[in-house]
Amino acid sequence: MRRWSTACVVVLVAAMFMACDTANGGGDVVGPGLDAVDPGTPPGDEGLPDTAQDPGSRDVTDPGDTGVPPGDPGAVDPGPDTPDVPPPAAPYMLIVSQDDLATVANEWATYRRAGGFEVEVATVTDLAGVAPDGASFQDAVRGRLGDVRDSRGTDARLFLLLLGDAPPDGASADGQIPAHDCVNTTPGASGCWTDNRYVDLDGDTIPDVAGGRVPAKTVAQARAVLDKIKDFEGNYKVGEWNRRVGLYVGQAGFSAQIDGLLEMAMMEGLKKVSHAFDVLGAWDNPTSSYWYMPFNDKVVEMFNDGALMMVYVGHGSESWTQGLTTDQISKVHCTNRRPFSMFFACYAGNYASDQDSLAETLAFKPDGPVASFGASDVSHPFGNAVLAYESQMKGLEMRYPTIGEVIVAIKRGMIENNDDFRQFMAGAGAVDTSCDTPEKQMVILQQHNDLYNLLGDPATSMQYPREPATFDAPTGTLAGHSVGVSGTTPGVTTGTATVTLETERDVVLGTMATIDPANPVAADVNANWLKANDKAVVRKEVAVTEGRFQTTLEWTIDTSAGDYYLKVYAHDQVTDAVGVADFH
């Protein structure tokens, strides 16, 4: 068993932060995560909306399964026993469509209304006149959303869908939705375009409304995305992919030592993320245990196997990441479930270009990801790393019902989160002149809130595992190499449960083959990858009867030190439940 040393990371990661430079295309080098000093939010209080729930370390709660029609993230019906509790207001959605996509915008509105939304539809010309520029369009959109918020209150759930492509480079065009220009001081920047300004009603770069754009050019493209969302929300397929996050990482390209430190620091961040979920990782680095040959094939396979989220961190361009390019998208077929794809890299979400970016191409693919999140310009390693960390924390730990609300939480966390890992990274970043003060760090974070945009419908349901499974108090000890486990699986009365005892995410079980990076043996490399990703000390499938599971786990390997977790994933043919508990 191998465990990364936290002390090693704390001591050495500062030496690594020459990674804040702008080599290889301008600042999209992978980094472990840095932070600005918290501007005043108490640790642990991030202004989260009432729709979020923190499951804690022992079990998982899911407000996304509310008993309302598919796609509706509305609150749970209080039921007949609480007649004095008024029903919550329906979430409000403004759909602004490119003039020639009005037909599809009305179809979209019909679908969302059936899911419990109040929806208003407006074309570009109706809302802002002929050929509006980014500033005038911003005023029109923000004015309408501001009026709604004023009438409903700051806790109202508001959504903005921009349906239509942006004219290239922020240009104005009749009937089209312009991209707003933004400031990006990352060296190598060539033009920052954002939709964040339309949903940031008070100018602090934190969105007040969940917003997204479907950058369709034609009725056929727009309708294809709508059909994909309907299928995603209406056809839930049970399977472990619903609790899986795929993470693929490019090689930073500094040195074996520094790249290894980057990996260690990323593992420290992943240890903070809810252990109810499995993180399947691939690192395009011959010195990493998570390397796979050929790497691109593994990335495509990870998309195709299905995941709640597919996350990339590394170098990038409009058509390329280390592991996936636009030329390979024809091989992507997400038949088990469509993930939300997030690209923390340069240019991957540049929707204001005259050619489709990688994120856009995936968005239009019928069996591709259901939505994408990416940067419109050169991005900074500091901002990318913080976004990557916050995306996992907010997307997994806090069960927001929709992808738009996840993005709002990520961007709020960018500015306000001050947990211990962010404080650690803030200190580590201070060794580089571009990140050496809280003020510089805050500028980068604020700019990246504008730089990154959601390409998809913000009201799309997150489709977490449907129910929270819970563990009874276990019997047995780590030292005794045996534990009796039992628990409940709401929603799954009769079915199958996979129960595991797992290590921390920075632990590699078993003996790894020695790899010569100059002359690697693919079979050994791939065997190492499999071992590195398997965190289960012991795994057992058991029956679920009358909504309960029970078994005894036994193992032989050394578990004398470290953090361990009991995990369960239960399912039948219709629904599933997931849970986690610490085990000491």
DRENDODO-528302 format. One record per residue (C-alpha): chain; residue number from 0; x, y, z. Coordinates in Angstrom, 1 decimal. Layout:
SITE,unit,pos,u,v,w
SITE,A,NUM,X,Y,Z
...
This chain:
SITE,unit,pos,u,v,w
SITE,A,0,0.0,0.0,0.0
SITE,A,1,1.4,3.4,-0.9
SITE,A,2,0.1,6.7,0.6
SITE,A,3,1.1,10.2,-0.4
SITE,A,4,2.5,12.3,2.4
SITE,A,5,0.5,15.4,3.2
SITE,A,6,3.5,16.9,4.8
SITE,A,7,5.5,16.2,1.6
SITE,A,8,2.9,18.1,-0.4
SITE,A,9,2.8,21.0,2.0
SITE,A,10,6.6,21.4,2.0
SITE,A,11,7.2,20.8,-1.7
SITE,A,12,4.3,22.2,-3.6
SITE,A,13,5.5,25.7,-3.2
SITE,A,14,8.6,24.8,-5.3
SITE,A,15,6.2,23.5,-7.9
SITE,A,16,4.4,26.8,-8.5
SITE,A,17,6.5,27.9,-11.3
SITE,A,18,3.5,26.1,-12.8
SITE,A,19,1.8,29.5,-12.6
SITE,A,20,3.8,30.5,-15.7
SITE,A,21,2.3,30.7,-19.2
SITE,A,22,4.3,28.0,-21.0
SITE,A,23,2.8,25.9,-23.8
SITE,A,24,0.2,28.3,-25.2
SITE,A,25,-0.5,30.7,-22.4
SITE,A,26,-1.3,29.7,-18.9
SITE,A,27,-3.4,26.5,-19.2
SITE,A,28,-0.9,24.4,-17.3
SITE,A,29,-2.5,22.0,-14.9
SITE,A,30,-2.2,23.0,-11.2
SITE,A,31,-3.6,21.6,-8.0
SITE,A,32,-5.7,24.6,-6.9
SITE,A,33,-5.0,28.0,-5.4
SITE,A,34,-7.2,30.5,-3.8
SITE,A,35,-7.7,34.1,-3.0
SITE,A,36,-8.1,35.2,0.7
SITE,A,37,-11.7,34.9,1.7
SITE,A,38,-13.4,38.3,1.4
SITE,A,39,-15.6,37.7,4.5
SITE,A,40,-17.6,34.6,4.2
SITE,A,41,-17.3,32.4,7.3
SITE,A,42,-15.6,29.0,6.6
SITE,A,43,-18.2,26.5,5.6
SITE,A,44,-20.9,29.1,4.9
SITE,A,45,-20.9,29.9,1.2
SITE,A,46,-24.3,31.5,0.8
SITE,A,47,-25.7,28.2,-0.5
SITE,A,48,-29.3,28.2,-1.7
SITE,A,49,-31.9,26.3,0.2
SITE,A,50,-32.1,23.7,-2.5
SITE,A,51,-28.6,22.4,-1.6
SITE,A,52,-28.1,19.8,1.1
SITE,A,53,-24.8,18.7,2.6
SITE,A,54,-24.8,14.9,3.1
SITE,A,55,-21.9,14.9,5.5
SITE,A,56,-19.6,12.0,5.8
SITE,A,57,-21.9,9.2,6.8
SITE,A,58,-24.6,9.2,4.2
SITE,A,59,-25.8,10.9,1.1
SITE,A,60,-28.9,12.9,0.6
SITE,A,61,-30.4,13.8,-2.8
SITE,A,62,-32.9,16.7,-3.1
SITE,A,63,-32.9,16.1,-6.9
SITE,A,64,-35.4,13.3,-6.7
SITE,A,65,-38.5,15.2,-5.7
SITE,A,66,-41.4,13.3,-7.1
SITE,A,67,-42.1,15.9,-9.7
SITE,A,68,-42.0,15.3,-13.4
SITE,A,69,-38.6,14.5,-15.0
SITE,A,70,-36.5,17.6,-15.4
SITE,A,71,-38.2,19.6,-12.7
SITE,A,72,-35.9,20.6,-9.9
SITE,A,73,-38.8,21.9,-7.8
SITE,A,74,-39.0,21.3,-4.0
SITE,A,75,-40.6,18.3,-2.4
SITE,A,76,-44.4,18.6,-1.9
SITE,A,77,-44.9,19.1,1.8
SITE,A,78,-47.9,16.7,1.7
SITE,A,79,-51.3,16.8,3.3
SITE,A,80,-50.0,16.8,6.9
SITE,A,81,-48.6,20.3,6.6
SITE,A,82,-51.5,22.4,5.1
SITE,A,83,-50.2,25.7,6.5
SITE,A,84,-46.9,25.5,4.6
SITE,A,85,-47.4,27.4,1.3
SITE,A,86,-46.0,25.6,-1.8
SITE,A,87,-42.8,27.0,-3.1
SITE,A,88,-42.9,29.4,-6.1
SITE,A,89,-42.2,27.7,-9.4
SITE,A,90,-38.7,28.3,-10.7
SITE,A,91,-38.7,31.0,-13.3
SITE,A,92,-37.0,30.6,-16.7
SITE,A,93,-36.3,33.2,-19.3
SITE,A,94,-35.6,31.8,-22.8
SITE,A,95,-34.0,34.3,-25.1
SITE,A,96,-33.8,32.9,-28.6
SITE,A,97,-32.1,33.8,-31.8
SITE,A,98,-34.9,35.2,-34.0
SITE,A,99,-35.0,32.3,-36.4
SITE,A,100,-35.0,29.7,-33.5
SITE,A,101,-38.2,31.0,-32.0
SITE,A,102,-40.1,27.8,-32.9
SITE,A,103,-37.7,25.6,-31.0
SITE,A,104,-37.7,28.1,-28.1
SITE,A,105,-41.4,27.7,-27.7
SITE,A,106,-41.0,23.9,-27.8
SITE,A,107,-38.4,24.2,-25.1
SITE,A,108,-40.8,26.4,-23.0
SITE,A,109,-43.5,23.8,-23.3
SITE,A,110,-41.2,21.1,-22.1
SITE,A,111,-40.0,23.1,-19.1
SITE,A,112,-43.5,24.2,-18.2
SITE,A,113,-44.5,20.5,-18.1
SITE,A,114,-41.7,20.1,-15.5
SITE,A,115,-43.0,22.8,-13.2
SITE,A,116,-41.2,25.9,-14.5
SITE,A,117,-42.8,29.3,-15.2
SITE,A,118,-41.3,30.2,-18.6
SITE,A,119,-41.1,33.4,-20.6
SITE,A,120,-39.8,33.4,-24.2
SITE,A,121,-38.4,36.4,-26.1
SITE,A,122,-36.5,36.8,-29.3
SITE,A,123,-33.4,38.9,-29.6
SITE,A,124,-35.2,41.6,-31.6
SITE,A,125,-38.3,41.6,-29.3
SITE,A,126,-36.0,42.0,-26.2
SITE,A,127,-33.2,44.3,-27.4
SITE,A,128,-34.0,45.6,-30.9
SITE,A,129,-32.0,45.1,-34.1
SITE,A,130,-28.4,43.9,-34.0
SITE,A,131,-27.7,44.7,-30.3
SITE,A,132,-24.2,44.7,-29.0
SITE,A,133,-23.1,42.9,-25.9
SITE,A,134,-23.6,45.9,-23.6
SITE,A,135,-27.1,46.8,-24.8
SITE,A,136,-28.2,43.2,-24.8
SITE,A,137,-26.8,42.8,-21.3
SITE,A,138,-28.9,45.7,-20.2
SITE,A,139,-32.0,44.3,-21.7
SITE,A,140,-31.5,40.8,-20.2
SITE,A,141,-30.4,41.9,-16.8
SITE,A,142,-33.3,44.4,-16.7
SITE,A,143,-35.8,41.7,-17.3
SITE,A,144,-34.2,39.2,-14.8
SITE,A,145,-33.8,42.0,-12.2
SITE,A,146,-37.5,42.8,-12.4
SITE,A,147,-38.3,39.2,-11.8
SITE,A,148,-35.9,38.9,-8.9
SITE,A,149,-37.2,42.1,-7.3
SITE,A,150,-40.8,40.8,-7.5
SITE,A,151,-39.9,37.3,-6.1
SITE,A,152,-37.0,38.0,-3.7
SITE,A,153,-33.4,37.0,-3.7
SITE,A,154,-34.1,33.4,-2.8
SITE,A,155,-36.1,32.9,-6.0
SITE,A,156,-34.8,30.2,-8.4
SITE,A,157,-34.1,31.9,-11.7
SITE,A,158,-32.8,30.5,-14.9
SITE,A,159,-31.6,32.1,-18.2
SITE,A,160,-31.3,30.0,-21.4
SITE,A,161,-29.7,31.8,-24.4
SITE,A,162,-30.8,29.8,-27.5
SITE,A,163,-28.5,30.7,-30.4
SITE,A,164,-24.9,31.0,-31.5
SITE,A,165,-22.8,34.1,-30.8
SITE,A,166,-21.5,36.1,-33.8
SITE,A,167,-17.7,35.7,-34.0
SITE,A,168,-15.5,37.9,-31.8
SITE,A,169,-18.4,39.8,-30.1
SITE,A,170,-19.8,41.2,-33.3
SITE,A,171,-23.4,42.4,-33.5
SITE,A,172,-25.8,40.8,-36.0
SITE,A,173,-29.5,41.1,-36.6
SITE,A,174,-31.5,38.6,-34.5
SITE,A,175,-28.4,36.9,-33.0
SITE,A,176,-27.3,36.7,-29.3
SITE,A,177,-24.0,38.6,-28.9
SITE,A,178,-21.3,37.4,-26.6
SITE,A,179,-20.2,40.1,-24.1
SITE,A,180,-16.5,41.0,-24.0
SITE,A,181,-14.7,40.6,-20.7
SITE,A,182,-11.2,41.3,-19.3
SITE,A,183,-8.6,38.6,-19.3
SITE,A,184,-5.1,39.6,-18.2
SITE,A,185,-3.6,36.1,-18.6
SITE,A,186,-0.5,36.4,-20.8
SITE,A,187,-1.4,35.3,-24.3
SITE,A,188,-5.1,36.2,-24.1
SITE,A,189,-6.6,36.9,-27.5
SITE,A,190,-10.2,37.9,-26.6
SITE,A,191,-12.4,37.0,-23.7
SITE,A,192,-16.1,36.4,-24.3
SITE,A,193,-18.7,35.8,-21.7
SITE,A,194,-22.4,35.2,-20.9
SITE,A,195,-21.7,35.5,-17.2
SITE,A,196,-22.5,39.3,-17.4
SITE,A,197,-26.1,38.5,-18.3
SITE,A,198,-26.7,36.6,-15.1
SITE,A,199,-24.5,38.7,-12.8
SITE,A,200,-27.0,41.3,-11.7
SITE,A,201,-24.8,43.2,-9.3
SITE,A,202,-21.4,43.2,-11.1
SITE,A,203,-19.4,41.0,-8.6
SITE,A,204,-18.8,38.3,-11.2
SITE,A,205,-20.8,35.8,-9.2
SITE,A,206,-24.0,34.9,-11.1
SITE,A,207,-27.3,35.6,-9.4
SITE,A,208,-29.2,33.6,-12.0
SITE,A,209,-28.4,30.1,-13.3
SITE,A,210,-27.5,30.8,-17.0
SITE,A,211,-26.4,28.8,-20.0
SITE,A,212,-26.3,29.0,-23.8
SITE,A,213,-27.2,26.4,-26.4
SITE,A,214,-25.1,27.8,-29.3
SITE,A,215,-27.2,26.4,-32.0
SITE,A,216,-27.0,27.9,-35.5
SITE,A,217,-30.0,26.1,-37.0
SITE,A,218,-33.4,24.7,-36.0
SITE,A,219,-32.1,21.2,-36.5
SITE,A,220,-29.2,21.8,-34.1
SITE,A,221,-31.4,23.4,-31.4
SITE,A,222,-34.0,20.6,-31.7
SITE,A,223,-31.3,17.9,-31.4
SITE,A,224,-30.1,19.4,-28.1
SITE,A,225,-33.6,19.6,-26.8
SITE,A,226,-34.3,16.0,-27.8
SITE,A,227,-31.1,14.9,-26.0
SITE,A,228,-32.1,16.7,-22.8
SITE,A,229,-35.5,15.1,-22.9
SITE,A,230,-34.0,11.7,-23.3
SITE,A,231,-31.5,12.3,-20.6
SITE,A,232,-34.1,13.5,-18.1
SITE,A,233,-36.8,11.1,-19.0
SITE,A,234,-34.8,7.8,-19.3
SITE,A,235,-32.7,7.2,-16.2
SITE,A,236,-30.6,4.0,-16.5
SITE,A,237,-29.4,2.5,-13.2
SITE,A,238,-25.7,1.6,-13.0
SITE,A,239,-22.5,2.5,-11.3
SITE,A,240,-22.0,5.2,-13.9
SITE,A,241,-24.4,7.4,-11.9
SITE,A,242,-21.9,7.7,-9.0
SITE,A,243,-18.8,7.9,-11.2
SITE,A,244,-16.7,10.9,-12.1
SITE,A,245,-14.2,10.5,-14.9
SITE,A,246,-11.1,12.7,-14.6
SITE,A,247,-8.5,12.8,-17.3
SITE,A,248,-5.4,15.0,-16.9
SITE,A,249,-2.8,16.3,-19.4
SITE,A,250,0.9,16.2,-18.7
SITE,A,251,2.1,19.6,-17.4
SITE,A,252,5.5,18.9,-19.0
SITE,A,253,7.8,20.4,-16.5
SITE,A,254,9.8,17.6,-15.0
SITE,A,255,9.1,14.2,-13.4
SITE,A,256,9.5,15.7,-10.0
SITE,A,257,7.3,18.7,-10.5
SITE,A,258,4.7,16.7,-12.4
SITE,A,259,4.6,14.2,-9.6
SITE,A,260,4.0,17.0,-7.1
SITE,A,261,1.1,18.2,-9.2
SITE,A,262,-0.4,14.8,-9.0
SITE,A,263,0.1,14.6,-5.3
SITE,A,264,-1.5,18.0,-4.8
SITE,A,265,-4.5,17.0,-7.0
SITE,A,266,-5.0,13.9,-4.9
SITE,A,267,-5.0,16.0,-1.8
SITE,A,268,-7.9,18.0,-3.3
SITE,A,269,-9.8,14.9,-4.3
SITE,A,270,-9.6,13.6,-0.7
SITE,A,271,-11.9,16.5,0.2
SITE,A,272,-14.6,15.4,-2.2
SITE,A,273,-17.6,13.3,-1.2
SITE,A,274,-16.5,9.6,-1.0
SITE,A,275,-20.0,8.5,-2.0
SITE,A,276,-18.7,8.9,-5.6
SITE,A,277,-16.1,7.0,-7.4
SITE,A,278,-13.4,9.0,-9.2
SITE,A,279,-11.9,7.2,-12.2
SITE,A,280,-8.7,8.9,-13.2
SITE,A,281,-6.3,8.8,-16.2
SITE,A,282,-3.1,10.9,-16.3
SITE,A,283,-1.3,11.4,-19.6
SITE,A,284,2.1,11.1,-17.9
SITE,A,285,4.5,8.1,-18.2
SITE,A,286,5.7,8.5,-14.6
SITE,A,287,2.1,8.3,-13.2
SITE,A,288,0.4,5.1,-11.9
SITE,A,289,-2.7,6.5,-13.7
SITE,A,290,-1.1,6.4,-17.2
SITE,A,291,-2.8,4.3,-19.8
SITE,A,292,-1.7,3.3,-23.3
SITE,A,293,-3.0,4.4,-25.7
SITE,A,294,-4.2,7.3,-23.6
SITE,A,295,-6.8,8.7,-26.1
SITE,A,296,-8.5,5.3,-26.3
SITE,A,297,-9.0,5.2,-22.5
SITE,A,298,-10.5,8.7,-22.5
SITE,A,299,-13.0,7.8,-25.2
SITE,A,300,-13.8,4.6,-23.2
SITE,A,301,-14.4,6.7,-20.1
SITE,A,302,-16.9,8.9,-21.9
SITE,A,303,-18.6,5.8,-23.4
SITE,A,304,-18.8,3.9,-20.2
SITE,A,305,-20.8,6.8,-18.7
SITE,A,306,-20.3,9.1,-15.8
SITE,A,307,-22.1,11.8,-13.8
SITE,A,308,-19.3,14.2,-14.8
SITE,A,309,-16.3,14.0,-17.2
SITE,A,310,-13.6,16.5,-16.1
SITE,A,311,-10.4,17.5,-18.0
SITE,A,312,-7.5,19.5,-16.5
SITE,A,313,-4.5,20.4,-18.6
SITE,A,314,-3.4,22.1,-21.8
SITE,A,315,-6.0,22.7,-24.5
SITE,A,316,-7.2,24.5,-27.6
SITE,A,317,-10.4,25.0,-29.4
SITE,A,318,-10.1,21.5,-31.0
SITE,A,319,-7.7,19.6,-28.7
SITE,A,320,-7.2,18.3,-25.2
SITE,A,321,-4.7,15.7,-24.1
SITE,A,322,-6.9,12.7,-24.6
SITE,A,323,-9.7,14.0,-26.8
SITE,A,324,-9.8,16.0,-30.0
SITE,A,325,-12.6,17.0,-32.3
SITE,A,326,-11.4,14.3,-34.7
SITE,A,327,-12.2,11.7,-32.1
SITE,A,328,-15.7,12.8,-31.2
SITE,A,329,-17.2,10.5,-33.7
SITE,A,330,-16.0,7.7,-31.4
SITE,A,331,-17.9,9.0,-28.4
SITE,A,332,-21.2,7.3,-27.7
SITE,A,333,-22.5,7.8,-24.2
SITE,A,334,-25.0,5.0,-24.2
SITE,A,335,-25.1,4.3,-20.5
SITE,A,336,-25.6,7.9,-19.4
SITE,A,337,-24.5,11.3,-20.8
SITE,A,338,-22.1,13.1,-18.5
SITE,A,339,-21.7,16.8,-17.9
SITE,A,340,-18.3,17.6,-19.4
SITE,A,341,-16.0,20.2,-17.9
SITE,A,342,-12.8,21.4,-19.6
SITE,A,343,-10.4,23.3,-17.3
SITE,A,344,-8.1,24.3,-20.1
SITE,A,345,-7.5,27.1,-22.7
SITE,A,346,-10.1,27.8,-25.4
SITE,A,347,-12.1,24.5,-25.1
SITE,A,348,-15.3,26.4,-24.7
SITE,A,349,-14.7,29.3,-27.1
SITE,A,350,-18.2,29.7,-28.4
SITE,A,351,-17.5,33.1,-29.9
SITE,A,352,-15.2,31.7,-32.6
SITE,A,353,-16.3,31.2,-36.3
SITE,A,354,-15.7,27.5,-35.8
SITE,A,355,-17.2,25.2,-33.2
SITE,A,356,-15.0,24.5,-30.2
SITE,A,357,-14.6,21.1,-28.6
SITE,A,358,-17.3,21.8,-26.0
SITE,A,359,-19.7,22.9,-28.7
SITE,A,360,-19.1,19.9,-30.9
SITE,A,361,-19.8,17.6,-28.0
SITE,A,362,-22.9,19.6,-27.1
SITE,A,363,-24.4,19.0,-30.6
SITE,A,364,-23.6,15.3,-30.6
SITE,A,365,-26.8,13.4,-30.0
SITE,A,366,-25.2,10.7,-27.8
SITE,A,367,-22.5,13.0,-26.4
SITE,A,368,-22.4,14.9,-23.1
SITE,A,369,-25.6,16.6,-22.1
SITE,A,370,-23.8,19.9,-21.4
SITE,A,371,-20.3,21.3,-21.4
SITE,A,372,-18.4,24.0,-19.4
SITE,A,373,-15.3,25.6,-20.7
SITE,A,374,-13.2,28.7,-21.3
SITE,A,375,-13.6,31.1,-24.2
SITE,A,376,-9.9,32.2,-24.1
SITE,A,377,-6.5,31.5,-22.7
SITE,A,378,-6.9,30.4,-19.1
SITE,A,379,-4.6,30.7,-16.1
SITE,A,380,-3.4,27.6,-14.2
SITE,A,381,-4.4,29.2,-10.9
SITE,A,382,-8.0,29.8,-12.0
SITE,A,383,-8.3,26.4,-13.7
SITE,A,384,-7.1,24.6,-10.6
SITE,A,385,-9.5,26.4,-8.3
SITE,A,386,-12.4,25.8,-10.7
SITE,A,387,-11.5,22.1,-10.9
SITE,A,388,-11.5,21.8,-7.2
SITE,A,389,-14.8,23.7,-6.7
SITE,A,390,-16.5,21.8,-9.5
SITE,A,391,-16.0,18.5,-7.6
SITE,A,392,-16.9,20.0,-4.2
SITE,A,393,-20.1,21.7,-5.4
SITE,A,394,-21.1,19.1,-8.0
SITE,A,395,-20.8,16.1,-5.6
SITE,A,396,-20.9,17.3,-2.0
SITE,A,397,-23.8,19.7,-2.4
SITE,A,398,-26.7,18.1,-4.3
SITE,A,399,-27.9,20.9,-6.4
SITE,A,400,-30.8,19.8,-8.5
SITE,A,401,-29.7,21.4,-11.8
SITE,A,402,-26.4,21.9,-13.7
SITE,A,403,-27.0,25.7,-13.7
SITE,A,404,-27.2,25.8,-9.9
SITE,A,405,-24.0,23.8,-9.7
SITE,A,406,-22.3,26.4,-11.9
SITE,A,407,-23.6,29.2,-9.7
SITE,A,408,-22.2,27.4,-6.7
SITE,A,409,-18.9,26.8,-8.4
SITE,A,410,-18.5,30.5,-9.3
SITE,A,411,-19.6,31.6,-5.8
SITE,A,412,-17.1,29.1,-4.3
SITE,A,413,-14.4,30.6,-6.5
SITE,A,414,-14.7,33.9,-4.7
SITE,A,415,-16.0,33.0,-1.2
SITE,A,416,-14.7,29.5,-0.3
SITE,A,417,-12.0,29.5,2.3
SITE,A,418,-11.7,25.9,3.4
SITE,A,419,-8.4,24.5,4.5
SITE,A,420,-7.3,23.2,1.1
SITE,A,421,-8.0,26.5,-0.5
SITE,A,422,-6.0,28.3,2.2
SITE,A,423,-3.1,25.9,1.7
SITE,A,424,-3.1,26.5,-2.0
SITE,A,425,-3.4,30.3,-1.5
SITE,A,426,-0.2,30.1,0.5
SITE,A,427,1.5,27.8,-2.1
SITE,A,428,0.6,30.2,-4.9
SITE,A,429,2.4,33.1,-3.3
SITE,A,430,5.8,31.8,-4.5
SITE,A,431,5.0,33.0,-8.0
SITE,A,432,4.8,36.7,-8.9
SITE,A,433,1.5,36.3,-10.8
SITE,A,434,-0.2,34.8,-7.8
SITE,A,435,1.8,36.3,-4.9
SITE,A,436,-0.9,38.5,-3.2
SITE,A,437,-4.5,38.0,-2.3
SITE,A,438,-5.4,40.9,-4.6
SITE,A,439,-3.7,39.2,-7.7
SITE,A,440,-5.4,35.9,-6.8
SITE,A,441,-8.8,37.5,-6.6
SITE,A,442,-8.4,39.2,-10.0
SITE,A,443,-7.6,35.9,-11.6
SITE,A,444,-10.6,34.2,-10.0
SITE,A,445,-13.0,37.0,-10.9
SITE,A,446,-11.8,37.0,-14.5
SITE,A,447,-12.2,33.2,-14.7
SITE,A,448,-15.8,33.5,-13.5
SITE,A,449,-16.4,35.5,-16.7
SITE,A,450,-14.1,33.4,-18.9
SITE,A,451,-15.9,30.1,-18.2
SITE,A,452,-19.4,29.5,-19.6
SITE,A,453,-22.0,26.8,-19.6
SITE,A,454,-22.9,25.5,-23.0
SITE,A,455,-26.2,23.8,-22.4
SITE,A,456,-29.6,24.3,-20.7
SITE,A,457,-29.0,25.4,-17.1
SITE,A,458,-32.3,23.8,-16.0
SITE,A,459,-31.0,20.3,-16.9
SITE,A,460,-31.4,17.9,-14.0
SITE,A,461,-28.2,16.6,-12.4
SITE,A,462,-29.6,13.1,-12.3
SITE,A,463,-27.7,12.0,-9.2
SITE,A,464,-28.3,8.5,-7.8
SITE,A,465,-32.0,8.6,-6.8
SITE,A,466,-31.9,7.9,-3.1
SITE,A,467,-29.6,8.1,0.0
SITE,A,468,-28.6,4.7,1.4
SITE,A,469,-27.6,4.6,5.0
SITE,A,470,-25.4,2.4,7.1
SITE,A,471,-26.2,1.0,10.6
SITE,A,472,-23.3,1.1,13.1
SITE,A,473,-20.8,-1.4,11.8
SITE,A,474,-19.5,-4.3,14.0
SITE,A,475,-15.8,-5.3,13.8
SITE,A,476,-12.5,-3.5,13.4
SITE,A,477,-9.8,-2.7,10.9
SITE,A,478,-7.3,-4.6,13.0
SITE,A,479,-9.6,-7.6,13.1
SITE,A,480,-9.8,-7.6,9.3
SITE,A,481,-13.6,-8.1,9.5
SITE,A,482,-16.6,-5.9,9.6
SITE,A,483,-20.3,-6.6,9.7
SITE,A,484,-22.3,-4.1,7.7
SITE,A,485,-26.0,-3.5,7.2
SITE,A,486,-28.2,-0.6,6.2
SITE,A,487,-31.2,0.7,4.4
SITE,A,488,-31.7,1.4,0.7
SITE,A,489,-34.7,3.7,0.3
SITE,A,490,-36.4,3.2,-3.1
SITE,A,491,-34.8,-0.1,-3.6
SITE,A,492,-37.0,-2.7,-1.9
SITE,A,493,-35.6,-5.8,-3.7
SITE,A,494,-32.4,-5.7,-5.7
SITE,A,495,-28.6,-5.9,-5.5
SITE,A,496,-26.1,-3.9,-3.4
SITE,A,497,-22.4,-3.6,-4.0
SITE,A,498,-20.7,-3.1,-0.6
SITE,A,499,-17.1,-2.1,-0.4
SITE,A,500,-14.5,-1.1,2.1
SITE,A,501,-12.2,1.4,0.4
SITE,A,502,-9.0,3.3,1.0
SITE,A,503,-8.5,7.0,0.7
SITE,A,504,-8.1,8.4,-2.9
SITE,A,505,-4.4,8.9,-2.7
SITE,A,506,-3.6,5.3,-1.8
SITE,A,507,-2.5,2.7,-4.4
SITE,A,508,-3.2,-0.9,-3.3
SITE,A,509,-0.9,-3.7,-4.3
SITE,A,510,2.5,-3.8,-6.0
SITE,A,511,3.0,-1.8,-9.2
SITE,A,512,5.0,-2.9,-12.1
SITE,A,513,8.2,-0.9,-12.9
SITE,A,514,7.7,1.2,-16.0
SITE,A,515,10.5,2.5,-18.2
SITE,A,516,9.0,5.7,-19.7
SITE,A,517,11.3,5.4,-22.7
SITE,A,518,10.3,1.8,-23.5
SITE,A,519,7.0,1.1,-21.8
SITE,A,520,5.2,-2.2,-21.9
SITE,A,521,1.6,-1.4,-22.5
SITE,A,522,0.3,-4.5,-20.6
SITE,A,523,2.2,-3.4,-17.5
SITE,A,524,1.2,0.2,-17.9
SITE,A,525,-2.5,-0.7,-18.2
SITE,A,526,-2.3,-3.2,-15.3
SITE,A,527,-0.9,-0.4,-13.1
SITE,A,528,-3.7,1.9,-14.2
SITE,A,529,-6.3,-0.7,-13.2
SITE,A,530,-4.7,-1.2,-9.8
SITE,A,531,-4.4,2.5,-9.1
SITE,A,532,-8.1,3.1,-9.8
SITE,A,533,-9.3,0.2,-7.7
SITE,A,534,-9.6,1.6,-4.1
SITE,A,535,-11.6,-1.4,-2.7
SITE,A,536,-9.9,-3.4,0.0
SITE,A,537,-12.8,-5.8,-0.3
SITE,A,538,-15.9,-5.8,-2.5
SITE,A,539,-19.0,-7.9,-2.2
SITE,A,540,-22.4,-8.1,-3.9
SITE,A,541,-25.3,-8.9,-1.7
SITE,A,542,-29.1,-9.1,-2.0
SITE,A,543,-31.4,-6.3,-1.0
SITE,A,544,-34.5,-7.5,0.8
SITE,A,545,-37.3,-5.4,2.1
SITE,A,546,-35.1,-2.3,1.6
SITE,A,547,-32.2,-3.6,3.6
SITE,A,548,-28.8,-5.1,3.0
SITE,A,549,-26.5,-7.1,5.4
SITE,A,550,-23.2,-8.8,5.0
SITE,A,551,-19.8,-9.4,6.5
SITE,A,552,-16.6,-8.1,4.8
SITE,A,553,-13.4,-9.9,5.4
SITE,A,554,-9.9,-9.1,4.0
SITE,A,555,-6.2,-10.0,4.5
SITE,A,556,-4.2,-6.9,3.4
SITE,A,557,-2.8,-4.5,6.0
SITE,A,558,-5.2,-1.9,7.2
SITE,A,559,-3.4,-0.7,10.3
SITE,A,560,-3.3,3.0,9.3
SITE,A,561,-5.1,5.5,7.2
SITE,A,562,-8.7,6.5,6.4
SITE,A,563,-11.2,4.0,5.2
SITE,A,564,-14.8,4.2,4.0
SITE,A,565,-17.7,1.8,3.8
SITE,A,566,-19.6,2.4,0.5
SITE,A,567,-22.8,0.9,-0.9
SITE,A,568,-24.5,1.2,-4.3
SITE,A,569,-27.9,-0.5,-4.5
SITE,A,570,-30.2,-0.8,-7.5
SITE,A,571,-33.0,-2.6,-9.1
SITE,A,572,-34.3,-2.1,-12.7
SITE,A,573,-35.8,1.3,-11.9
SITE,A,574,-33.9,3.2,-9.3
SITE,A,575,-30.8,3.3,-7.2
SITE,A,576,-29.3,4.4,-3.9
SITE,A,577,-25.8,5.3,-2.8
SITE,A,578,-24.3,5.9,0.6
SITE,A,579,-21.0,6.2,2.4
SITE,A,580,-19.8,6.0,6.0
SITE,A,581,-16.4,6.6,7.7
SITE,A,582,-14.8,3.4,9.2
SITE,A,583,-12.0,3.6,11.7
